[in-house]
Every structure is written in structure tokens, then in C-alpha cells.
Amino acid sequence: ANGDAADAAVAAGLWSGLALEGAGGPAPRGPLAAMLGNLLGYEVFRLVTGALPAETRGQVLVQDMASFDVLAERLLPHPRCPFCRPAPAPAEAVDLTAAPERPAFEPVVAAAPDDEATEGPLAELDRRSLALRPSVGVFTRYADEPVTQTPLKVGAVEVGLGAAGTRTVAAFDVQHTAGARLRALDAAAAVYAEHVVPAEPVAADGSPADHADPLP
């Protein structure tokens, strides 16, 4: 998983052990065993009848041990997963002499145009909500609800960094809370890439260097 707000280190070890066929832990007992049995029974019924799609296709089922509520969360490919991560794209050459002058900083988010379904800060936040999930999301939650949104608008988001736990990243905007949250998501994505995404060696011509796969 990309992150776990409760215990990132334990979650990372569990998922990597399952994916890479590591040493198995103790067998589940009690209520946990009963819940797993019910889920497995449902999967057998689904496969035999062919009537329902898989609930775990592209997502994870999370069950609250206190309330027994079950929630499905979309699981995005982890950048360190050797099976599901996308192949690195070749780096494009950059001509620094052709770069335009740095524009003046304007901390204003553009107002939503007529097509609000696809444009504007709120639509952009909705598009990025796929990565915001409390258990297996890249970002776990917004942490700016208790903040007084005056005179500046404040956006804060928690990002999971694997075994390093979680970090709260904040950003600001002078007009919209949505704009502040977009800035916070951009900054948190940079932190996530720095701590979680593996670095790719680059050859002299700018293309990814050939290197042996560390996995057999």
C-alpha cells in the first residue's frame, strides 16, 4: 500500500511480505479468522457463479476491528513495487537557454470557468481525490479543518511515507481554501517522491541507464 495512517511500518512489512512471498506470520484467530473466512466464502461463491465482479480488483477491502464496517479503497500502484510500477519514461533534453523568464509570483487560483465539471479548483480537487484515502492512499486526509481560514486560506494534507510514518504538509492561498489544498497536494507529492519513489540512474545522454533487476 502507499501509506497507512495507523501504523505505516507494520503495513509496509505486511504488504511487501505478501507480494514478495516472504515468511508467513502467525495464523489469524478469533474474530479476525471469522471475518477472513466470510470474505473467502464470498470469493468462492463469486468465482463459482460468475455473477459478480471481484471486489478486490484494483482496490483493497478494509475492515474496522471495532465496528466491523467494511470499506473498499482504491489501491494505486506503488512506485517501489517491481510488478505493478510503470516503466520509467525516457528523460527529455532541456535547453536552459530557451527557458522563459520566471514570472512574478501571483498567489491567486484561477476562477472556475463555465465548464465547472472539468475545470476550476474544486474540480481539480475532485480529480485528485483518487489518491486521498485514509488507509491505502498516497495522501491520508486533509488536516486543515480546525484551522481558522482568515486572513489567509490554509490547506494541509497528511502524506504517508511508508516506514517513515506520515507527515503533514501545509500551503497557503489568499482567496480559496481549494487553492490552498491544491498547493498542499503539490508540495506533499514532492515530499512523497523524495522519500518513496526510487531514483532512476541516468546515462550521459539523459536516457535511463541499463541496470540489472535486483529481483530474480
PyMOL commands that set and color helices and strands:
alter all, ss='L'
color gray80, all
select helices_A, chain A and resi 8-19+31-49+96-98+121-131+162-164+177-195
alter helices_A, ss='H'
color red, helices_A
select strands_A, chain A and resi 59-63+70-74+139-142+153-160+166-173
alter strands_A, ss='S'
color yellow, strands_A
deselect
rebuild
show_as cartoon
